[in-house]
Amino acid sequence: MTDFATPNLPSRNFSATQDFYGSFGFHTTYVDDGWLIMVRGTLTLEFFLHTELDPQTSWFSCCLRVDDADAMFAAFKAAGIGEDPHSRPCVHLPQTQSGMKMGVMIDIDGTLVRVIENDKE
C-alpha cells in the first residue's frame, strides 16, 4: 500500500456534511456517533463532531492535491457553491501563481480547503 494522509476536519452535523460533500462526489465509507469518513476517488476526508464550531471564525484547513483543479471546481460550481467570500460555503476559483495552480473552497463549517493541481511533469 502507498503511504497517504487523511485530513481530520470538523463537522457541526454529520448529515449536513454528508449532503454537502456528497453533492460534489464524495461518498460515505464510515460513520458513527463521533467520526465520519468520506471518499472521492483517491481523496479521503475524515470528520470529527464539533457541534460548537462557528463557521465564521473557524481556522481549520487542509490541502487536496488533484490532477485537474478545474474539474474539481466545476464539480463545486455544479453543486451550487457560489463565489461570495462572505458566505459559507464559497469558492475562490483556481489561479496559477509561481507555476502552481491553486483555488480554495470554504465548506459549510468554515474549513478552508485548498485545491492544488499536481505538477504535470
N, C-alpha and C positions, 0 to 999 in steps of 0.2 A: 504494500500500500504506500502511496505517496504521502509525505508529510503535508499537513494542512492545518489551518487555524479556523476557528469559528467565532465570530464576534458575539459577545453576550450583551444584548440590548434590553432596555426597559420597555415594559408594556403596562399600560394602565388597565387594559382589559384584553384578555386573550382572544375573545370572539371578535372584537373590533380589529385587533392586529391581524388575525387570520383573514378577515374580509378585505382589509386594506392590502396586505402583501399578496393575497390571492388574486386581487384584481389585476396584477401585472405578472402573474405566472408562478408565484411561489405556492407550494402545497405543503400541508402539514404532515410530518412524519412521526411526531411525538407531541403529546400534550398531557399534562396532569394539573394538579392544583397550583403548582408553583413554577412550572417550566414548560416552554413551548419550543419546538424545533421545526423550522420551515426550510424547504429546499427548492431551488430553481436551477436546473441543470447541475453544474458543479459548484454552485454557490449555496452555502449553508449559513443560516442565521439562527441563533438561539436567543430566546427572550426569557427574562425573569419578570415576575409580577412586581410592579411598583405603582400601587394604586394612588399614592400621594404625589406623584410626579406632576410638575407644572410644565406643560409643553413650551411655554413662552420663555422659561428660564433654564430648560434642560441643557446640559453641557455634554451629553453623551454623543459619541460619533464613532464611525468606522469607515473603512475604505473597502470598496469592492473593485477588484481588478477584472476587467472583461475584455474580450476580443473586439467587441463592437459597441462602443459607448452610444452611438447614435441609435442603434436598435434598442438598447435599454431605455433610453429617453423617449423613444417612440412608444414603448410599452407604458411608461409612466404617463405620457400625454393621452394615450388611448384609454387609460384608466380614469381620466378626468382630472389629473393633478395639474393645477394651474401654476402660473409664474408670479403671482402676487407674493412678494417677500414677507409680507406681514401676516399671511395666512399659514395655517398648518393643515394639511401638507402643502408643500410647494416645491418647484424645481427651479434651478438655475442651469440653463442649457449648457452643454459642453462647449468649451473653447480650447484652443491649442495655445499653450504658453510654454516657452522654453522647450519646445519639442514634445510636450506631454499634453494629451487631450484629456480634459477633466471637466466634469459637471457635478452638480450637487442636487440631492433630493433631501428635503426635510420631511420626516414622516409625521404621522398623526400624534406622536408622543414627543415631538420636538427633537428627535435624534437626527443629526446631520450625517447623511450617507454620501460620502464622496464616491463617485464612479469614475475610475481611471482606466483609460484604454491601454491594454498591453502593447508593448513595442511590437512592431510588425517584423522586426529583424530576426 
